Amino acid sequence: QVNGPTHAKEVWGYEIETMTEEQFAERLAQAHNDARLVQHAERQTDELLALANVRLETERRFVTNSFLALAVCEQLLQETGASNFGFGRCMGRPIIEMLDTPPCLVLSLANDAGYTAYCHTDLSHTLPGVLLRWIAGRPTFVCNSHFPHDGLFTVAHCAAPRKMNGVDYEPATLMTHYESDFGAACRVDYPKGQTVTVVIPNLRCTQWQGFRGTILASPAFPACRSQMEIAIDGDWRRLAAEMEGFHTQIVYGDYLREVGYALRKLGRVQWQCYSTTA
């Protein structure tokens, strides 16, 4: 079996830089002691919370902490020349205690700012996320997928971008991370009727499955904060029988043809599309 990091290097040509939690904690401590960076993070927090379509339902300090952590990540990206990053063991106690918030809002803000930043440092879902970002020119929402049923596909995660169309910010509520009920995460209110491209990579990095869908609702099930109920435009029964992955990348718009073209050119990943394309 091919694992994510090896596949990313050998097939996609990725170069991977790693930083230990101790090293990141040291950089983060420096940021908290930098009056200029702290003031900038406070201003960013003020600007975000002043928006008419943003509500705060958690403590303000978690938002500021997220901006400070993002500043450290941006420093590291500049130093390494990278444009993608993620947090390993992102739901673990050491990461949450180090940031004094889960990294959910950090990742959301990063994707809105033009980076590709995903939780778990799962390279199997990073690869389609980066590809979709460059094809569509807009953020992608990485999420946990649930079993297709009655033509519907429900997804949820706590690290959702707000700038999903690449220009405008969707309405959002800043609230605690679901599993820990702590810190800051983003619940996005997605527009009904929005066409989306859904890509589900398997964990062996051998196949991507995809379909075109339409957002029907942003429900509030007892699950990760940002949620989409998507009507599947295609053979949902076949998808339910064949689906292998559980992390999903979603982008506004219909880019199934482009994804299929890219994977055929790559020649190392199979593409199974469950919607018809022109």
Secondary structure, 3 states (H helix, E strand, C coil): CCCHHHHHHHCCCCCCCCCCHHHHHHHHHHHHCCHHHHHHHHHHHHHHHCCCCEEECCCHHHHHHHHHHHHHHHHHHHHHCCCEEEECCCCCHHHHHHHCCCCHHHHHHHHHCCCEEEECCCHHHHHHHHHHHHHHCCCCEEEEECCCECCEEEEEECECCCCCCCCCCCCEEEEEECCCCEEEEEEECCCCCCEEEEEEECCCCCEEEEEEEEEEECCCCCCCCEEEEEEEECCHHHHHHHCCCCEEEEEECCCHHHHHHHHHHHCCCEEEECCCCC
